[in-house]
């Protein structure tokens, strides 16, 4: 966003830094995320494990959840959203102060999951704009931290395009393009 310049004084030899105010503000927002968890299903247990000492989400500046949308700037949508919960979720999003970001946690929040029926909303992006998608049923805590780091990078750069957390290892079958994918058997590279 901006560049940092070092200016050295001629008389005293002291130096100081200058930058754009927007860059400084983006840097501060990046490290002080106040989160509002909207946990509705089984992914909630996996989400709250990230706050424990093993994964320590506090080191990223997103430690204590806020249970008022007016004090939050990151909305974590965790789990399945039913048709009846949709208006409440939209109202919570509207109560948040600008700037605000939304993280879709899990397959059910991202696309409805295996609940393909009339009672479930097929993705939270049908109600509120989503900034980061974290796929998985449930996503591993490492994927949650990857999603948080992607969000922090988006905040620093001022990017509002949605991004998806990709898996660390792409299966070999998914890498084959244009070729006929053969099934991996137990004796081929996997179990031998």
Buried (B, 14 or more C-beta within 10 A) or exposed (E): EEEEEEEEEEEEEEEEEEEEEEBBEBBEBBEEBBBBBBBBBBBBEBBBBBBEEEBEBEEBBBBEBBEEBEEBBBBBBBBBBBEEBBEEBEEBBEEBEEEBBBBBBBBBBBBBBEBEEEEBBBBBBEBBEBBBBBBBEBBBBEBBBBBBBBBBEBBBEEEEEBBEBEEEEEEEEEEEEEEEEEEEEEEEEEEE
